[in-house]
Amino acid sequence: MYKIQTLNKISSIGTDIFDKSKYSIADECANPDAIMVRSAKMHDMAFGDNLLAIARAGAGVNNIPVERCAQEGICVFNTPGANSNAVKELAICALLLSSRKITEAAAWAASLKGTPDAPKTVEGGKSKFAGPEIAGKTLGIIGLGAIGGKIANAAEALGMQVIGYDPYISIGAALHLEPSVKIVSDINDIYKNSDYISIHMPYTPQTKNTIDAEQIAMMKDGVRLINLARGELINSEAVVKAIADGKIAKYVTDFADDVVLGVDDVIVLPHLGASTPESEDNCAVLAAQELIDYIENGNIKNSVNLPNASMNAVGTKICVIHKNVPTTIASITSAVGNEGINIENMVNASKKDFAYTMLDVTGDVPPTVEGKINAVDGVIKVRVIK
C-alpha cells in the first residue's frame, strides 16, 4: 500500500483517481511515498527514505526545496497549463482594471450609501473615472508559455496588437499562438513599444527584478504594468517611484507587499489566478496522474528537477536517478549485465546535473543487483518495478 500525504486541501476529483486498493491518502502520515501540495512551505521539512515524489498542484514550486529533492532522489512535479485558463481570465480582467478605473469607481459609489439622492450623484460623478479602451493598444507579454500564450490570443481577439518575448518558447507553444502575435528577440522591444506589459515567467535568482528602474525608463509614458506571475519579478520601489513621476499610469498585481499597498494607481489583489474550482480540479487531477505514472511505471512527465522520460516495458523496469556524469550509465549496465540479466531496452535522459535511466530487463532482479547499482559512483536512488 502506497501512502500519499496531502499538505493542503486537494480537490477530491484528483485524490479519487488513486486506486484505494493500492493507495491510502491522508493529511498526516509517517514516511509517505508521495506528497501532494499546493502552497505549504516545505523548505524546512525532513523527508523520509520512502519519499519518491512531490506533486505541486499548480505551476510555481518556490515552496519546495527542488534542488535538495533532486539530491535525495525525490522527483518534483508541477502541473503546467492546468490553471492557465483561470490565470488568463484574471489577466484580461487586470487589463481592464488598469484602464477603466473600475475599482475606484466602485469604491466611490459604495461610499455614497445613505447619502441624499445617491443614484443621481453616482451617475453625475462618472466623468471622474474615464479611462482608455484596450482595443488598438499594444500589449507586450514577457513569457509565452501556457499562460502567456493564452493571454496573447485572448488580447488579439479583443482587438489589441500583441508582441511577445520568450527566449525559451517551445515549438508547441509557438504553434498555438495566433499568427498576428509578433514574437521579438530583444526584450527591450517590449519595454519600448508597449502600452501595456504583462509578465509571465518563473522566478529565479536570474529573473529577480526583471523590470526595474532601468527597464521602466525605456517604457512609454503612461504605460500600464500587470504582474500576476511572481512578486519578485518587478521592483516595487521602482514602480511606486515611476507612478509618482507620472511614468507608469497603473500597476496591477496579486502580490502584496508594504511598498505597494495603499498606493494610488496600484491595484493589489489576493493571489487569485488559480482560485477557481475548475483550476483546482484540473491541477489535482494532473498531479495525481503524474504521481501514479511515476510510482507504478517509473515514467516522468512535468518534472522540474529531473528529466522527462518514459518507457513501455515488456519485462521488469530498473529505474535509476543519478548524477549526470561520464561512465555512470556504463557502470549501471555493467552491474546488470554481469549478473546475467539481459537488457531489452534502455532510456536515458538528463537535466542539468541530474539524469534518469530506465532499463527494461528480462527475468527477476535480485536484491544484489540493486545493491551493486547503488554502489555505482553518482547513483542516488534505484527502484525495481515489476
N, C-alpha and C positions, 0 to 999 in steps of 0.2 A: 504494500500500500504506500503510494507516494503522498507526502504531506505538503500541502500548499498553504502558505501563510499569507493573509491579506493584511497589509498595514494601513489601508484606508478602506472606506466603503467602496466596494467594486460592484458594478451593476450585476444583478443576478443573471441577466441574459448571457453574460460572459462566464460566470462561475458554473452555470448549469451545463455548460458544454463538457465539463470534466465527467468522465465515467465514474460514478460513485463506487463502483466495484474495484476501481484502481486508485482513486484519489480521495483523500479527506481534505476538507477546506476549513480553515479556522483563523480567527483573528490572533489567537495565541497558540503557539505550538513549539515544542522543543526541537531544535535541529531540523528545520524544514528542508525539503528537497528543492523547493522553489518559492519565490516570493512575488506577489503581485502588489504594486504600489502606485499611488498617484503622487501626492505631494509630501509624504512623510520624509523627514530628513534621516538619511541613512549613513552619513559620513562617520559617525561615532559608533556605529553598530559593529559588533564582532560577529563573524559568520562561522557557522558550524561546518564540519567536514562534509556533511551530506549535501550542502547547498550547491546545486547545479546551475541555477539560473535565476535572474531577477527580470521581471517584465514590468516596464513602466507603461501604465495605461495613459499614454499621452506622448508628446513628441520630445519635450525637454527632459534631460537627465541630470540637471545640475544638482539634484538632491541625492544622487547616487555616486559613490566613490568608484567611478568607472575604471580607472587605471588600476586601483587596488584589486578590484574584482578580476580583471584580466590576469594579474599576477597570481591570484589564488585559484584560477581556473573556473571562474564563475562567468557565464555568458550573460550579458546585459542586453535586453531587447527594449526597443521603444515601438510605438505604433504610428509610424509616419503616415499622414494622409487620413487617418481615421477621424480626426477632428477638423479637417481642413475646411469643410463647408461651413461649420459653425464659426470658425475664425474669419473666413471670407465675409460672412454676413456682418460680423461685428466691424470689420474693416470698412465695408461700404457704409455702414452706419456712421463710423468715425469720420469718413469723408464728408458726409452731410452735416454732422455736428460741427465740424471745423469751419464750415461755410455759412450756415444759416442761422447761427446764434439761437439754436433751438433750446438748449439747456437754460440759457439766460432768460429767454422769453418765458419759458415755463415757470422758472423760479419767480420771476417778476409777477406773472399772472397769479400764482398761488399766494403771493404776499398781499394781494388785494382782497382776500377773503374777509367779509364783514364790513367792507367799506361801502359808502353810498354809491349806487349806480355802477357797480363793478363791471358789468358787461360792457357798458359804454366806454369806461376807462380802459379796459383791456383792448377793445377794438381801436380806440384812439391812439394807443401807445405803440402800435405795431411798427411804426416807421423807425423806432429806435433799434429795431432788431433786423434790419435789412442785411442781406449777405449775398454773395455771388453764387451763381449756379456752377455746378461742376462740369456740365456739358461744354465741350470745346476747349477745356483746360487740359494741361499736360500733367499726367501722373507719372512720377518716377518711382519705380519699385526696385528696391535693393533685395535680391534674393527671389528667384523664380522657381522655387520648389513646389511642393504640393499645395501650399497656401498661397504663395506669391503668384503662381500661375493662374489659380482660380480668381484671384483679385484682379489680375490683368485682364482676363477675359470678361469679367463682370463689368469692370470700368469701361472697357471698349463698348460693351452693349449699352452702357449709359451715355455714350457719346463722347467719352474722353479720349484723348490721344495718350497712348501709353508707351513709355520707354522703360526698359528693364536692364538690370545689371546682375550677372551671376556667372562668375568665372568657372563654377563647378556644375553648371546646368547639364543634366543628363539628356541623352537623345530623346528619351521618352517624354520628359518634361517639355522639351522644345517642340516636339511634335504636337503636343496638346495645346500649345499657345495659338491664339488667333493669328493669322498671317500678318495682320496690320500692327501687331505688337513689335516694336523696334528694339532689338537687343543691342546694347552698346558694350564695347570692350573696355571703356575707361569709366570708372565710377564717377569721375569728375563731371562727365556729361550729364549725369543725373542731377548733381548739385546745381549746375549752371542753367539747366533748361526746364526745370520742373516748377509748376505752380503748387503741386502737392507732392510730398515724398512720404512713402510708406516703407518701413524697413522690416524684412522678414528673413532673418539669418540667425544661426545659433550663436550663443555667447561663448567665447573662448578668451583666453588672455590676449590673443591677437586681434580679436574683434571688439575689445573694450573701447568705448568712445569712438566708434566708427564715425559718428557725427559729433564734432567738437567745434570750437570757435573757428578753426581754420576752414573747415568744410562749410560752416554757416556763412562765412564771409563770401564764399563763391555763389551763394544762392540768390535768387531773385528777391527783391524787396517784397514783403507781404507773403512769403512762402508759408505753407501750412504743413506741419510735420505730424506724422502718425507713427506711434511705436506700440505695437501690440505683440512684440516678439520677446525682448528681454530688456529690462530697465537699464542695464549696464552698457547697452549699445549706443546710447545717446547721453552726452554730458549734460545733466540737468542744470548745472550752474551756467553753462554757456547758453543754453536755451532761454533761461529766465532773463539773462542779460540782453539777449537778442530781442526778446519780446519788449523789454523796457526801451530798447533803442529803436523799436519800430521795424526791425528787420524781419522778424517772424510774426505773422498775424495770429496764428493759433497753433497750439500743441495739444494733441490728444494722446493719452497714454493710459494703459491699465496697470502701470507700475507706480505705486505711490511712494514718494519719499518726502521728507520735510521740506526739501528745496522747492518742489513744485506745488505742494498742497496749498490751496488758498490764494494762488497767484492768478490775477486777472489774465484772461485769454489762454489759460491752461485748463483743460478738462481732464480730470483724473477719475478713472473708473476702477472698480474692482477688476481683478483678472478674470474676465467673463468669457474669454474666447472659446473655451471648450465647455462652458456651463450650459449645455443643452442636454436634455435626456437622450436625444439621438446620438450626440457625440460621445457621451459617457457609455452608451451601449456599444457603439462601434469600437471604441478603444478597448473595452473589456473583452469583447469577442476576439479581436485580433490578438490581444495579449494572451488570452487562453489558448488560441490556436498555435501561437508561437511556442509556448511552453510545452504543449502536448507533443508537437512535432519534434522538439528537441529532446524531451525526456524519453519518448518512445522510439524515435527513429534516429536521433543524433543530428537531424538536419537543422541548419541555422539560416534564418531569414530575418532581416531587420535588426541585426546586432549592431551595437555602437562601439563595442570593444574587441570583437572577434570577426573574422571574415565570414561572409555568407558562403555556405557550402551545403550541398545536398547530394544524396545517393540513394538509388533504389537497389538495395542489396538483395542478392539471391540467398546468401548464407548468413553468417554471423558478422556483425559490424564491430570493428575496433575503432573507437573514436579517440583521438589524441589531441589535446591542447598543448602546444609547445612554443618555445621561443622561435622566432624567425631567424635562425642561424644556420650556417652551412653544416652539412653532414648529418643533421638531425634526422631527416627523412630516411636517409640510407641506413642509419643505425636502428631506426624503428623497424624498417622492413627486414633488416637482418635478424633482429630479435625474434621476429615472427617466423621467417624462413628457416632459421636454424633449428626451430622446434618441429620442422617437417610440416608446417601449415602452409597451404597453398593460398596465395593472394589472387583472387579472381579479378578484382577491380580496385582502383585507388583514386581518391580525390584529395587534392591538397590546395589550400588557398591561404593567403597571408594578408594581414592588415597591419601595417607599420611594424611594430616589434613582435607581433604575435602571429602564430599560424595554427591551422587546424587540418589534421589529416584523418581521412576516413578510409578504412580498409575493409573490403568485402572478402571474407575468408571462408573456406570450406571446413566443416567439422567443428568440434568443440575447441574452445580456447581455455587451456588450463590456467590456474592462477599463477603458475610460474612464468607464463608469458607476460601477464600483466606486470609482474614484478620486474622482469627484465626490461620492459618498455619504460617503466617508471624510473629505472636506474640510468636510462639514457640522459646524457647531459642536455639540459634545456627543456626536458619534458615536465609539464606542470600537472596534468591530470589525464588519466586513462579511464575509459569506460568500455565495457563489452556489452553489446546489445544483441540479444538473440531474437 
